[in-house]
Amino acid sequence: MRRLMLLPAALAMTIACAAAPVRAADAKGCEGFLWPLATELAWMRAPESEKVASGASLAAVPTDKAIEIGLEPVSKVTFPVPPTSTPKPDDAETFGGVVTIAGIPAGHYQVTIGAHGWIDIVQKGAALEATGHTGSKDCDVLRKSVRFEIADGPFTIEVSGIRKQHIRVAIRPAAD
């Protein structure tokens, strides 16, 4: 009888151990963020996105995919307000961009980017204060997520300090 009771436990342990390398290899550092980002991970990995150039205006935030912004050398970008990051000596060699969204219902939102860089949300002529942030240097498709309280009305996404000529950005209500 005792052997029969141990058999299901041994079987479960064998299955768990066999699956562990797959989970670890699949995660690639994309687990352990401070809030849920499964939707953003899926959007960042998806082949489709809303492609726009820096300086573009959108009527609304896409609700089912990321925005992919074509960036310019940071020295050529006209930011509505200067980025709030502390400039580094090599920032002159990075890329940046801005996209204005016509409106969004007031609320708490998380703005997520797929590469190392800086995110600012500008509304009514001022950069909004972040309410929280989380990130991973080891995630292959998602680098940072920052939360903001965004009011009704237009706002602008500013990205800077990016080391490539495009970046995916996901915006959605903050998930707890």
MOTABEL-V318714 format. One record per residue. RES is the residue in one small letter. SS is DSSP state (H for helix, E for strand, - for the rest). PSI is psi as a letter, one per 40 degrees, with the letter a starting at -180 (none if undefined). Layout:
BEGIN
res=(RES & RES)
ss=(SS & SS)
psi=(PSI & PSI)
END
This chain:
BEGIN
res=(m & r & r & l & m & l & l & p & a & a & l & a & m & t & i & a & c & a & a & a & p & v & r & a & a & d & a & k & g & c & e & g & f & l & w & p & l & a & t & e & l & a & w & m & r & a & p & e & s & e & k & v & a & s & g & a & s & l & a & a & v & p & t & d & k & a & i & e & i & g & l & e & p & v & s & k & v & t & f & p & v & p & p & t & s & t & p & k & p & d & d & a & e & t & f & g & g & v & v & t & i & a & g & i & p & a & g & h & y & q & v & t & i & g & a & h & g & w & i & d & i & v & q & k & g & a & a & l & e & a & t & g & h & t & g & s & k & d & c & d & v & l & r & k & s & v & r & f & e & i & a & d & g & p & f & t & i & e & v & s & g & i & r & k & q & h & i & r & v & a & i & r & p & a & a & d)
ss=(- & H & H & H & H & H & H & H & H & H & H & H & H & H & H & H & H & H & H & H & H & H & H & H & H & H & H & - & - & - & - & - & - & - & - & - & - & H & H & H & H & H & H & H & H & - & - & - & - & E & E & E & E & - & - & E & E & E & - & - & - & - & - & - & - & - & E & E & E & E & - & E & E & H & H & H & - & - & - & - & - & - & - & - & - & - & - & - & H & H & H & H & H & - & E & E & E & E & E & E & E & - & - & - & - & - & E & E & E & E & E & E & E & - & - & - & - & E & E & E & E & E & E & - & - & E & E & - & - & E & E & E & E & E & E & - & - & - & - & - & - & - & - & E & E & E & E & E & E & E & - & - & - & - & E & E & E & E & E & E & E & E & - & - & - & E & E & E & E & E & E & E & E & - & - & -)
psi=(d & d & d & d & d & d & d & d & d & d & d & d & d & d & d & d & d & d & d & d & d & d & d & d & d & d & d & f & e & e & i & e & i & e & i & h & f & d & d & d & d & d & d & d & e & i & d & i & i & h & h & i & i & h & e & i & h & i & d & i & h & h & e & e & i & i & h & h & h & h & i & i & h & d & e & e & h & h & h & d & i & i & i & e & i & h & i & i & d & e & d & d & e & i & i & i & i & i & h & h & h & d & i & i & i & i & a & h & i & h & h & h & i & e & i & h & a & i & h & i & h & h & h & f & e & i & h & i & h & i & e & i & i & i & i & h & e & e & h & e & e & h & d & i & h & h & i & i & h & h & i & i & i & i & i & h & h & h & i & i & f & h & e & i & e & i & i & h & h & h & h & i & i & h & h & none)
END
